[in-house]
Amino acid sequence: MTKPNFKDSPPLTDRVNAYDEAHLATYLRLLDAAEEGADWREVVKIVFGFDVTSDPERAKRIHDSHLARARWMTENGYRHLLEPRMQ
């Protein structure tokens, strides 16, 4: 299984975008880790495959921005997934 490519932060749109769809599993993993109280550094290492020690500020930004988008998905974004797609 190949790891998806990650941006430093997901594109912030009012609707679910292609990046969100490609990273739904990542968002779920982040939400689970947050619920369990996992250390963000370990999460970045495992979920993103990013060496936190090489650039801690970037690692934190990647974690926090993706977790925020994951939370947005649970509050708002999921509604767009339930809408019928326009052809």
N, C-alpha and C positions, 0 to 999 in steps of 0.2 A: 504494500500500500504506500503510495507516495504522499508526502506531507504537502498540504496546500501552501501556496505562497501567501505570506502575510505582509500587509502594509503596516506602517507604524501606528496608524489608526484607521479604522474602517471609514469609508465614505459616509458622511452624515446626510441622509436624505429623509424626506418626510414619509417615504414609503420604503418597503423592503427592496433592496437592490440586489444585483447579481452577486456582489461581494458577500452580502448577508446570506444569500442562498447557498453559496459555496462554503460558508463557514458556520452553518447551523450546528454541526456537531461540536465545533470549537466553542461556540457560545454555550452549549449545554454543559460541556466539560468545565468551563469557567464558572458557571452558576453552581454546579455541584461542588466545585472546590471552594467557592466562597461560602456556601452553606455549611461545609465541613470545617471551615476556619483554617484552611490550608494556607501556608506561607506563600505569598505572591511570588517570591523568588523561585521556589520549587515548581510552582505552577508554570511560570514562564519557561523554565528549563524543560519540563515535561511536555506541555501543550504546544509551545512555539518552537522548541528546540533551540532556544537562544541562550547563549552564555551570558548570564547576568553580570558576571565580573568584568566582562569586556566593556560594557557600557551600561552601568546601573540605571542612569536616568532614562535612557532609551527603553530599557527593559521595563521599567515602571510605567512609562508612557504607553507601551504596547499593551501591557496587562490592563491598566486602568481604562484605556479607551475601548478596548474590546469588551471588557466586563460591563462598562457603561452601555455599550450597544446591545449586549446580551440582555441587560435589564430592560432597555427600551423595547426589545423584541417581546419580552413577557408582558409589558404594559400596553404597548401600542402596535408594534409591528406585526404581531401574530394575526391581527385582524385582516391585514392585507393578504396574508397567506390563505385565508379562508374565502376570499372573494373569487368569483369566477374570473378566469383570464379572458381578456378581450382578444378575439382572433383578428 
